[in-house]
Amino acid sequence: MKAILTFHSIDERGTVLSFPPATFARMIREILEGDVKICSLDQLLSPDTDNALAITFDDGMRSVYKNALPVLKDANVPSHLYLTTGYVDGKNNWPTQPAGAPAFEMMNWQEIEACAEAGMQIENHTVSHPNLCLLDQEQIEEECESADRCIEKQLGRRPRHFAYPYGIYDARVAEVVGQKYETCTTTALLPLGRKLRAAQLPRLDSYYLQNRQTYHRFFSPSASSYLRLRHWLRLFRRML
């Protein structure tokens, strides 16, 4: 089995976007002690790779630099950061943020550069974190291109991977964005299937993996069944 994990903030605050630092460090250690490989998205999608996962972070919270980067660096494993470029060195108060959403400090460019130098690949999460389904094609392309240019100017590398803000997309958005990047990731709570759609890759939200038993055996049939159940429950709630 193969999977992509999603994290946002690595902190002790207990919000829906938080993941405890000690649990994160233990998770990385115990995954590596088993027979599961932590690799980049490019390696993960290779037909020759099995029993592997990729680690991704959304938005660019400063806690990732402070609490996740040292763990990943010590373990010598790769990861990807989907960066919302318009809020670097600010807070996650983009216009589409729901009322009452937890506020987080964002990394500055010096911290982002340190992440990149340590092996974290900086990818595209748009400029302003919009609902892309509400934008026309020109606006979607501008959100992508402006973020790409910004990251390239700061780090000397254009992103090759993309994450839909809030995981929201439709066929039109996937068509526009999918032509620009090697992969686009969603928030579908599923492992990677045998038939992959590069513009609609699912990811496992770390919020559901804080239980040690779940992540310690999440390549087992029982854990896989648990994640699929959570996926369908999430879809059902969105329909209500």
N, C-alpha and C positions, 0 to 999 in steps of 0.2 A: 504494500500500500504506500501511497505518496500523499503528502498534504502540505498546505501552506498555512502557517500560523499568523494570526493578526494580533498585534499589541498596539496600544496607544501610549499610555503613561505608565511608567514603572515607579509606583509610589505606594505609601501606606494609607492613603485617604479613603479607600473603600468605595470609590465611585464606580459607575458602570464602565468607565474607561480606565480604571486603575488595575494594576497587577502588582502584588507585593514583591519588593526586591528580593527578599530571602527566598520566596517561592520560585521566582524567576531563576535565581542562581542554582537552586536545587534541581529545578526542572532541566536546565541545560546540562548539569553534571550527570544526572541520572539517565537522560537520553543518550549521552555519549558513552555511558558505561554499558548500555545495552547494545543491540545490534542495529540501531537506527542511525543513519548518517544525517548530519545537518549540512546542507549545501546551498549553493546559489540557485536562483530560479532557472538559470540556463542549464545547470547540471541536473536539476530536479526534472526538467521536461525531457531530458534525453531518454530514449527508449531503453538504454542500457542501465538506467538508474532504477533501483527498487528499494523499498524499505527506507525511505528518506523523507525529509521535510525541509522546507525553507522558512526562515523567520523574517517577518515583515513588521514594520512600525508605520503607523499612519500619522500624518500631520506635522510632527516635528517638535514634540514636547521636550522641554529641557531635561526632564527626569530621565529620558532615554540616554542622553549624554552622561548624566551623573550616575545613574544606577544600572543601566543595561550595558553600556559600552565597555566598562571595565571587565564585566563577566565574559562578554563575547571576545574581547581582546585576549584575556587570559586563556580562554578555551580555544582560541585560534579558529573560530568558525565565522563564516560570512553571514551577512544579513542585508536587508534592503530597507531604506527609509523613503516612504512616499511623502514628499515635502510640499506643504502649502506655502508657496513662496511669498505671497503678499503679507504674511503675518510673522515672518522671521523677526526675532528679537522683540516680539510683542506678546499678545495673548490670543487665545483661540476664539476671539469674539467676531468671527465672520458673520455677515448679514443673515445667513440661513441657520445660524445656531438656534436651537429650540430654547424657549424661555426656561430658565432654571437649570440649564446645562452647566456642568462644573467648569470652572475657569482654570486654565493652566498657562504657565509661562512657556514661551516658545524659545527654542535655541536661537542664538545669534550665528552669524556666518563663521566666526572663528570656531565655535563648537561644532558646527556642521562640517567644516573642513577637517577637524580632528576626527570626527566619525568616519569620513571618507578615507582619511589616511590610515585608519585602523582596520579598513576592510569592509565598511558599510557602504553599499552602493546607493547613491542618492537618486531617487526616481521621481516621477511627476504625480502630483496630487492636485493640480491646477493652481491658479493664483489665489482665488477667493473662495474656494470650497463651495461652489454653487450646486444646485440641483440641475444637472446638465439637461435633463428632459424638458426643462422650462426655457432653454436657450435655443436660438436658431443656429444653423450650421456655422455661420461666421463667428458668432459669439463662442461657440464650443471650440472652434479652431484657435481663436485668440486666447482663450484660457489655457489651452495646451501649449501653443507656441510661445507665449510670453513666459510661462513657467520654464519651458525648455531653455529659452535664451538666457534667462536669469541664472539658472543652474550652470549652464555652460560658461557664462561669463565669470561666475564665482569660482567654479571648480575645474573648468577646462574639459568637461565631459557632458554630452547631452544624454538625458535619460533614455533608456530603451524599454522601460516598463512603466505601467500606469495603473493607478487605483481610482475607481469611480468614487467621488465624494458621497458618503453615506451608503455606498454600494448601489446607488440608484442609477439605472440605465434602462433603455429600451432598445428595440432593434435599430432605430435610426441613430441613436447615440453610439451604439456598439459599432455600427458601420463606419461612422465618421472617425471615431477615436481608434478603432481597431486597425485602421490603415496606417496609423502613425507609430505604433509601438509593437514590440514583439509579443507582449502579453498585456492584458488588462484584467485586473482582479476585482472581484465582487465581494459581497458579504454573505454569500450562500454558505451555510454551515455544513459543508460536506468535504470529504477528502477528494482528491483528484480521481476521476474515473479513467477508464481505458481510452475512451474517446474524448479528447480534449478540444475545447473551443478556446483558442488563444485569447479571444476578446471577451471571454466570460468565465474566467477561472474562479472556482470557489475557494474560500478560505475558512479556516476554523478560528472562531473568535476565542481569544484566550480567556475571556470572562467565564467560559464554560469549562475551562481546563485547570481551574485553581485547586480542585480536589486532587490530591496526590494519586489516588487510585486511578482516576480518569486519565491523567497524562502519563502516568507510569506504565500503563498498559494500553495506550490509545491506539496501538496497532493491532490489538486483539479484537476478535469478533464482538465481544461484549461492549468495548468502548466504541467501536464503529457503529454499532446499533444505537447506542446512547446518542451519539452525535447526529445520526440521521433522524432520530426521534425529535431532538431539539430543533433541527432544521424544519421539519414539517409543522411543529408547534408554532414556530416563529411565523411561518407563512400563514397559518390559520389565524393567528392573532392579527396580522396585518389586514386580513380580509374582513374582520369584524367592524 
